[in-house]
Amino acid sequence: MAGRPNKKRKRPLAEGVTPAPKRPRKPQSWEPSRRTVLRTALATGLGAPVLMVGLMALGSNPDYMPWAAIGAVLVLIVSLVATMLVRAKAWVLWPCVALGAVMLVLPTMALRAQLIEHRGVKAEVVVTAAHRSTDRNGTAHWSCDIRRQDNAPLPHANYAGSGCSSNLSVGRATVVVVDPAGWAPPVGTDEDTAFSGGALWLLPGLAVLWAAIVLGAARRTLKDTTDS
């Protein structure tokens, strides 16, 4: 039976000679290609703000608000992950977080106020129930269920504002401003809607700023790739 071949043995080091330390292996990190960076930046910079604003504008109708808000939050999360893929730097992420948070709140408020401002009409209603909620600071907030005095249909028959302040409001008659088309919910007569026009004009500016940050980050990433 043939014996196994002898393994090659290393020569022993001379006396007093220490072996050279082994170089640590660098972990292999995955880096996206230039095409991936460019496509991700274009989709995130241009598409994400349009989707978020569009979904939250749809959420100005309370019937669609829950699903619109969930969709817009998911778009924001995915876009932030994509932004980190474009350029993993904090200076890119945090401004996008701030802009995204504003675009999740402003469209709904601004569109509701704009609708009430331009086509709202006053309606006499009766408070049928009052609901109390408390914020983190312990401040009480009230919302009331209402019905029209003439018993005509009233979409989204709940509001907060003048005439809704406690359980004593139940059974009282008050006046609210309603959207005849039934898209925006009723508001109290003391609701301030003067900001709506300026807020709607602010939204395109926020979207442009978001796009500038993401595309600028992609430009720097592509430049770094070229230099290396």
C-alpha positions in Angstrom: 0.0 0.0 0.0 1.5 3.3 -1.1 2.2 5.8 1.6 0.8 9.2 1.6 3.0 11.9 0.1 4.8 13.9 2.7 3.6 17.4 3.2 6.1 20.2 2.5 7.5 21.3 5.8 8.4 24.9 6.5 12.0 25.6 7.4 12.5 26.6 11.0 13.5 30.2 11.5 16.9 31.1 12.6 17.5 31.6 16.2 16.5 35.1 17.3 14.4 35.8 14.2 10.7 36.5 14.9 8.1 35.8 12.2 6.6 38.8 10.4 3.1 39.6 11.6 0.3 38.6 9.3 -1.6 41.5 7.6 -5.2 41.6 8.6 -7.5 41.0 5.7 -9.7 43.9 4.8 -13.4 43.1 4.9 -14.9 43.2 1.4 -17.6 45.9 1.3 -20.2 46.1 -1.3 -20.4 49.3 -3.2 -23.2 50.1 -5.6 -22.4 50.6 -9.3 -22.6 54.1 -10.9 -25.7 53.1 -12.7 -27.4 51.9 -9.5 -26.5 55.1 -7.7 -27.9 57.2 -10.6 -31.1 55.3 -11.0 -31.7 55.2 -7.2 -31.1 58.9 -6.9 -33.5 59.8 -9.8 -36.3 57.6 -8.4 -35.8 58.8 -4.8 -35.2 62.5 -5.6 -38.0 62.9 -8.1 -40.5 60.2 -7.3 -40.6 60.1 -3.5 -41.8 63.7 -2.8 -44.5 63.4 -5.5 -45.8 60.1 -4.0 -45.7 61.4 -0.4 -47.5 64.7 -1.2 -50.0 62.9 -3.4 -50.9 60.3 -0.8 -51.3 62.9 2.0 -53.4 65.1 -0.3 -55.6 62.1 -0.8 -55.7 61.8 3.0 -57.4 65.2 3.2 -60.5 63.1 3.0 -60.9 61.3 6.3 -62.3 58.2 4.5 -58.8 57.7 2.9 -56.6 59.1 5.6 -55.5 55.8 7.3 -54.4 54.1 4.2 -52.9 57.2 2.7 -50.9 57.9 5.8 -49.6 54.3 5.9 -48.6 54.4 2.3 -46.8 57.8 2.7 -44.9 56.6 5.7 -43.8 53.5 3.8 -42.6 55.7 0.9 -40.6 57.8 3.3 -38.9 54.8 5.0 -38.0 53.3 1.6 -36.8 56.6 0.3 -34.5 57.1 3.3 -33.0 53.7 2.9 -32.4 54.5 -0.8 -30.9 57.8 0.1 -28.4 56.0 2.3 -27.6 53.8 -0.6 -26.9 56.8 -2.7 -24.6 58.3 -0.1 -24.2 57.0 3.5 -23.6 60.3 5.2 -25.6 61.9 8.0 -25.7 65.3 6.2 -27.9 63.7 3.6 -30.2 61.6 5.8 -31.3 64.2 8.5 -32.4 66.9 6.1 -34.5 64.3 4.2 -36.0 63.1 7.5 -37.0 66.7 8.3 -38.4 67.4 4.9 -40.2 64.1 4.8 -41.9 64.8 8.1 -43.2 68.1 6.9 -44.5 66.6 3.6 -46.4 64.0 5.7 -48.3 66.7 7.6 -48.5 69.9 5.4 -50.5 68.6 2.4 -53.5 67.3 4.4 -53.8 70.5 6.5 -53.2 72.8 3.6 -55.7 71.2 1.2 -58.4 70.9 3.8 -57.9 74.6 4.7 -57.9 75.6 1.0 -61.2 73.7 0.3 -62.9 75.3 3.3 -61.5 78.7 2.4 -62.8 78.7 -1.2 -66.0 76.7 -1.0 -67.0 76.3 2.6 -70.5 77.3 3.7 -71.9 77.7 7.2 -74.3 75.2 8.5 -76.4 75.0 11.7 -75.8 71.8 13.6 -76.6 70.1 16.9 -73.9 68.5 19.0 -74.8 64.9 19.7 -71.7 63.7 21.6 -68.5 65.0 23.0 -65.1 63.2 23.2 -62.2 64.2 25.4 -58.6 63.4 24.8 -55.4 64.4 26.6 -52.0 65.0 25.1 -48.6 64.3 26.8 -48.7 67.6 28.6 -52.0 66.8 30.2 -53.9 69.4 28.1 -57.5 68.3 27.3 -58.8 68.4 23.7 -62.4 68.0 22.7 -64.1 66.7 19.5 -67.8 66.5 18.9 -70.2 64.5 16.8 -72.8 66.6 15.1 -75.8 66.4 12.9 -77.5 69.1 10.8 -80.6 70.7 12.3 -82.5 70.0 9.0 -81.3 66.3 9.2 -79.7 66.6 5.8 -76.7 64.3 5.2 -73.4 65.5 6.7 -70.3 63.6 5.7 -67.6 63.3 8.3 -69.9 64.5 11.1 -67.2 65.3 13.6 -65.3 68.5 14.3 -63.3 70.3 16.9 -63.5 74.1 17.5 -65.9 76.7 18.7 -69.0 75.3 20.3 -67.2 72.0 21.3 -65.5 72.5 24.6 -67.0 70.0 27.2 -69.7 67.5 27.8 -72.0 70.4 28.4 -71.9 71.1 24.6 -74.0 68.0 23.9 -77.5 69.0 22.8 -76.5 72.6 22.0 -76.9 74.2 18.6 -73.9 75.7 17.0 -72.6 76.8 13.6 -69.8 75.1 11.6 -68.2 75.5 8.2 -68.7 72.5 5.9 -67.5 71.5 2.5 -70.6 71.1 0.2 -68.8 68.4 -1.8 -68.2 66.4 1.4 -64.4 66.0 0.8 -63.0 68.0 3.7 -64.4 67.5 7.2 -66.3 70.3 9.0 -64.4 72.9 11.0 -65.4 75.5 13.6 -66.1 79.0 12.6 -62.9 80.1 14.5 -60.7 77.9 12.2 -57.8 79.8 10.6 -57.6 78.9 7.0 -55.6 82.0 5.8 -52.3 80.0 5.6 -53.6 77.5 3.1 -52.6 79.3 -0.1 -49.0 79.9 1.1 -48.7 76.4 2.4 -49.7 74.9 -0.9 -47.0 77.0 -2.7 -44.5 75.8 -0.1 -44.9 72.2 -1.1 -43.2 72.4 -4.5 -40.3 74.2 -2.9 -39.9 71.4 -0.4 -40.0 68.8 -3.2 -37.4 70.7 -5.1 -35.2 71.0 -2.1 -35.5 67.2 -1.4 -34.5 66.5 -5.0 -31.6 68.9 -4.9 -30.2 67.1 -1.7 -30.6 63.6 -3.1 -29.2 64.4 -6.6 -26.4 66.5 -5.1 -25.4 63.5 -2.9 -25.5 61.2 -5.9 -23.2 63.7 -7.8 -20.7 63.6 -5.0 -20.8 59.8 -4.8 -20.2 59.5 -8.6 -17.3 62.0 -8.4 -15.7 60.1 -5.6 -16.0 56.9 -7.6 -14.3 58.6 -10.6 -11.5 60.0 -8.5 -10.8 56.6 -6.9 
